[in-house]
Amino acid sequence: MSKNISIIGATGMIGIPVTKELVKAGFNVTALVRNPEKAKSIFPAGVNFVKGDLDDKNSIGLALENADGLYINISTRPTDKENQFNPEAQGLDHIISAAKTNGNIKQIVLLSSFLARNYQGNWWVFNSKKSSIDRVKKSGIPYTIFYPSNFMENLISEGMKRGNKLNFINASVNHKSWWIAGEDFGRNVAQAFLTEKALDQEYPVQGPEALTMQEAAQKFVGAYSKERLSVGSMPYGVLKFLGYFIPQMKFVSKLMNVMINNFETFESQKTWDQLGRPQLTVEGFAHKT
C-alpha cells in the first residue's frame, strides 16, 4: 500500500493531528502549505513542505511529485463566495487533475462530512461539499472517503472558545453527536493507507460517546486544567439575527441549521472493526490539550 503521502490541508484544525499520526505510522509525508517556515514549527522533523496554494496548479503538481497516496483536507471558509474560487470546487478539480497527471497515485483519501452525504438543501457550501464526494469517486483513482461527526477540536476553535469561555449555540433542538478526536481520526487515516480493505470504501467516523454541544462543552471544561474555563451560550435566534449584519455569523447560522436538521445515529461499527476503535473521550482530549 501507499508509503509516500502528500497532504493537502495539513495545517488546518484536523490536518495537523492527521499529519502527525501519519508521521508516527512511518509514512513519508509531503505537505502543500502557504508558509513552509510556519509549518516547520508545527510538525515534527521528517515532513517535507512544498510552498503553494490550491489556485496554483504547478505547486500542487510539485507536492504530488513523489506520492503514491493523497490525503485531502479542505473546506469552504466563511469568507468564500459562491461565484469565486472555492477550495471544494475549483481547488478540488486542480488536485484531481494533478493526481491524474502524476500517474502514480494509488489512493485518494478525502475528509468529507457526516452532514454532507445526504444533504438535500440549497446552501451552495454543502452542495459543493456533496459534489466533491462524487468528483473524487469519478476520478478513476481508488478512493477512501471519511464522514466525520463533530470533532473535539471544535471545542477549542475560535468559533467556540473566546477567552476563558466555551460558547455553544443553544437551539430548540439539540441533537447528540458522537464526538471524535482528530488524533483518533488520524490513526484511522493511517490505517486506511495500510489496508487494501479501505479502497473504494466510505467510512462514517464517530467517537466513543454521544453528547450534545452543551454536554461536550461542560465535560471539556470540567476536565481541562491549564486554565479555569466556563460555559456560555448564544440562542440560535440571536445568531440568525446577527447573521444579517455579520457575514461570518451568517455562515455559522446556516451551518447550525444543517446540524439542527440532522439526527445522528451510530454508524461506525465497520470503521471501528476495519480501521480501529477511537480511544479519546472529551475528558481525555481535555487532559491532552
C-alpha angles and dihedrals in degrees: 000000000000119000103167113056127190116201127206109195100021097151097053125105093272097023090070098059092039092052091049092051092050089053090049089051090058102254123146102241130201120181130198105222138166094222115031094182092055091045091054089061091055103048136054121255115282101054113117118213132209117192113230149091140240093263090056107080094185093057091050089053091051091050090053095042099109099021130119094176131046129199117194120198107167134136142175113267125222089247095054118108127218097239097040134076108307123193092218094047117031091012093056091045089056091050094049091046091052091047091053092047090050091060094195100078106117098176139021116202113196127193106214129157138269087229097050101060098078101017112156102174132102103243107126093217094063093037087059090048092049092046091053089062091057093045092054091047091051095046093095091235120110109260144197116198123195124203107195128194119219114325118227088224087073088071091068098034122115088255094064109019114067113169108311096340133089109210123198130185111251108213130174087247116046109181122192122248127200095238115216130195118232089231092059091045090051090058089052090053092049091050091048089059090049102051131060088212088078096059114115090000134131120213131193109217118212136158131232099271137044114224139162116240090258093050092049092049092049093049091049093049091048093054101037112102107174093082138356110267134184134197123243134173143209121207112243090234091059090050091052091049092051088050090070089066106025117054094205091053090050089055092050093047091053090048090050090051090057090049094048090054093050121086109197122211127181110273105151105094092108090049092051093046096048104030106023140277118270116247108190123090120194089262091050090049090051091052091052096044 
